[in-house]
Amino acid sequence: MERKELCIISDSDIPAGSGGINGEGYTYGQLRHQPIITEILQRITHPIARQMAEECNERNSRDGFTMYKVDGEYCFEGLRVGPKVKIPGKDELLALLGNQPINAATIRNITYTLIREELARLYGTSVQEAADIIGNQLDCAPHEDISGYIFMVPNWAHKWFRHNGYVSRMLKQ
């Protein structure tokens, strides 16, 4: 049975640190309602990236996302940007790894490729262009969520909410 716990965070907190996130100084309350900030929206040139950013912001504009933990791990679903892809279980991951060493880099290479390929397939772009959309256009990070899916989340949130995710779980199994 999964344990779900609401994370109580003041809307006046200002996410900071963690490699220079949120240099603009937005409060958590502002970011809950507009996860993709204006400065990022202004520099998005790719129409698909813009659509995904606007959908995320629209979904959160009224009530804002709520962060919670499931079995002690942050659940980022409310901050999802764009599509989500099922991540492999242990046996499937081992099969995908083949003879490669089992480490964080090889596991992330597989899961990050899954989200990049799905983005490329859905929007008719190359895998390289999908990687550019994720990191450079949207300022997002691929996140392997406790829900069993990989999707993109804003970098400020991914870095501020310190978490042990899928890679840690797979390395322990």
HELIX and SHEET records of a PDB file:
HELIX    1   1 TYR A   28  HIS A   33  1                                   6    
HELIX    2   2 THR A   38  ARG A   43  1                                   6    
HELIX    3   3 PRO A   47  SER A   61  1                                  15    
HELIX    4   4 GLU A   77  LEU A   79  5                                   3    
HELIX    5   5 LYS A   90  LEU A   97  1                                   8    
HELIX    6   6 ALA A  104  TYR A  123  1                                  20    
HELIX    7   7 VAL A  127  ASP A  132  1                                   6    
HELIX    8   8 ILE A  133  GLN A  137  3                                   5    
HELIX    9   9 ASN A  155  TRP A  160  1                                   6    
HELIX   10  10 TYR A  166  LYS A  172  1                                   7    
SHEET    1   A 3 LYS A   4  LEU A   6  0                                        
SHEET    2   A 3 TYR A  68  VAL A  70 -1                                        
SHEET    3   A 3 GLU A  73  CYS A  75 -1                                        
SHEET    1   B 3 VAL A  81  LYS A  86  0                                        
SHEET    2   B 3 TYR A 149  PRO A 154 -1                                        
SHEET    3   B 3 CYS A 140  GLU A 144 -1                                        
END                                                                             
